[in-house]
Amino acid sequence: MNQRTTIDLEQGWDFMQRGITKLKSILEGQPEPQFSSEDYMLLYTTIYNMCTQKPPHDYSQQLYDKYRESFKEYITATVLPSLREKHDEFMLRELVKRWSNHRVMVRWLSRFFHYLDRYFIARRSLPGLNEVGLTCFRDLVYQELNGKVRDAVISLIDQEREGEQIDRALLKNVLDIFVEIGMGSMDYYENDFEAAMLKDTAAYYSRKASNWILEDSCPDYMLKAEECLKREKDRVSHYLHSSSETKLLEKVQHELLSVYATQLLEKEHSGCHALLRDDKVEDLSRMYRLFSKIPQGLDPVANRFKQHVTAEGTALVKQAEDAASNKKAEKRDVVGLQEQVFVRKVIEIHDKYLAYVNNCFQNHTLFHKALKEAFELFCNKGVAGSSSAELLATFCDNILKKGGSEKLSDEAIEETLEKVVKLLAYISDKDLFAEFYRKKLARRLLFDKSANDEHERSILTKLKQQCGGQFTSKMEGMVTDLTLARENQASFEEYLSNNPAANPGIDLTVTVLTTGFWPSYKSFDLNLPAEMVRCVECFKEFYQTKTKHRKLTWIYSLGTCNINGKFEPKTIELVVTTYQASALLLFNASDRLSYQEIMTQLNLSDDDVVRLLHSLSCAKYKILNKEPSTKTISPTDVFEFNSKFTDKLRRIKIPLPPVDEKKKVIEDVDKDRRYAIDASIVRIMKSRKVLGYQQLVMECVEQLGRMFKPDVKAIKKRIEDLITRDYLERDKDNPNLFKYLA
Amino acid sequence: MIMADGISNLCNDLQVNPDDIVMLVLAWEMRAETMCEFSKQEFIGGVQSLEIDSMEKFKKKIPILRSQLKDEDTFRDIYNFAFDWAKEKGQKSLALETGIALWQLLFAEFKWPLVDQWCQFIQERHNKAISRDLWLQLLEFARTVDSTLSNYDAEGAWPWLLDEFVEYLIETGACTEKSDE
């Protein structure tokens, strides 16, 4: 090893100082040749040597201090004065330049002094050279100027907000200083710049919003708000730190939207209601986009949506009510065209607002809920004494029956049925719908009025999907019954052709149904004419051969007969109900019969007799002459076969208006509900054994809610009935507590 | 077996009116099964447990029996007892007229101010036999709900007829509706 001569501090530093001065000249842009690798080597070696000399000639500590002082000296002598004399944008430019120079200086100096980093600094855990260099700038320049810089930046941002062009690259560079000065920590950016910038933003938009809200319509305001948000977002991507985006947008949203939400949504001629009223789909979509971003922002929008839909629906109900009350009083009970129109319109607004939910409101659950609640509100009101359940069932009937009022293509029918079933979801009395539906289905099936078997099955599938298998099992049974009945009829006809002796001489078609599936009807009420009794006997015999242990119940009220009326002018085939036929056949034996005689011979109630005699003597076809000849039937009337009767046609159908079944349906449903409530209470109590009254009612309502909305009083009555029947008892000490008695 | 005639004789001897509520207390003491009847066993057993061996002692017992009605628990026992005692055997509920007569008797003693309105209501709006639950709950209602109905809870488990009664009282103006809090 060569013996080195010791370098003393003064001599060594003198050499270093020359290097540093050269560096400064380069930074200041003075003509100066670049450092060659030799220059660099010499500088580095000097430091190396001065640090590796034996104590007391190890100058590590002194050099470390001098390293720092070099920066301080340069900053104080050159950097700060140059910054202090500049302002605003010029100051910012100078700062960016100075910062960039400073970093060059740190890079070079820390290379010269590199040896310190390797041993001296590492061993003593001192701040590294790079850090020392940057800290000098931070302590001397940044600390003094950051407030001024921040204000300059913010003022530029505000200028840009007002539409001026600004040097975005400059701002980006300045803000990078705030980030870089933190050396990994965001504290300087956040505390010295961001906080004030956010505050300014809030103030800026608060000012703007307070003007806009007064001057602009709701759509214009929203357009501006959306544009502002877009610009702010753009601003972040161009020169703010990405971590500012959420905070910045939140501020803007708060000032523009949260603060004025109510005022904005309630603007009289352009607010939420007006937009909904005028179908401003685009504005509504914008409203959703904007308000979905603020906390609980959608609640008031959804609320107004619900109010609007409810109002529209209620107006439809009102319209239908008015139309109904303008109709003639006697026709009020029959669900007519007006109600048909009503359901159509309800479907239309459902389509419309569901589209709103799906498109404008992007399928958000809040809006689905609002739509549901609105429909539940007005759909359960009913129109002119008919419940919505009945209206829907009638609507379906009109679509599904032959010659209904709706003339639609197959696809349109499918689509409409789909929509009716959707509406059913809003009806709380689903059981009532089912009962009305079954009544009407029965008429369609039994009187061959169903237009299309496929549609019948398709709506049942839809109902099943929505309400469950239990809901449709009876209806499906009915449809299946009819298929079976057709097969049965075929084998009956075969039986007759094999047993000519048994043939009653009258064509007979029997539809055998399964009791449980069908609505209940009166049976065996009529005194059948002898000819028909033979038919019944004959069929019974045939049925015996097919199956044992099955009881046939005959429902004459649903039968039809084709009979020949031998009138003097010509013979006419009369298509009548079994009731009407039985009445007419009485006149084969007698010429004149009194009301009382007819009633006794037929064994029917007054209601039925009045109805059928009216159809035969007062309606379009007067097969019977009545004395006195009035428009109504009275118990003192006398009837006679009208042998002079004639008509253009050879075959006429004499309709017998059906009895209004509404009351019976409602009674039946009521009875079923009592059973359902009983069953539910017993089910609950069986598992719970002891339960408080409130809880019991709640669980019961929940269990039954899928089918109907049981009223609390009804539940209470059923509880008391179950107590009387010893299924439950009240706790001796607490009357609010019920116990299950096994 | 002492039947109606016998009881009327007994009342004469004891110098009490057969309609006096004390006869109900006596029936309760004797654990009588049926109204207007004492079986031999009931009567003998009752007389023994009351330590009566002469007409004199029997007469003296009357005020003591009557005073038992003052005790709330005993009154409740007697009230509850009255339902089974007065209803037709084999029936689950009590005939309306018997019920009303008993209520008037019992609530005169208990001093329920709404008894007349109740009896009127039950005749007008119900007019059917009285279930045991209603019978038992009515005393509970009379005991706990004050006559202005201020502490009546419409959400409670009161039998529905009691809910209707409250509505009836409000409707007829006998009570004003609770001003909502």
Interface residues (C-beta under 8 A of the other chain):
Chain A: Y693 Q694 K713 K716 K717 I719 E720 I723 T724 R730 P735 N736 F738
Chain B: K92 S93 S131 R132 D133 L134 L136 Q137 E140 E155 G156 A157 W158 P159 W160 D163
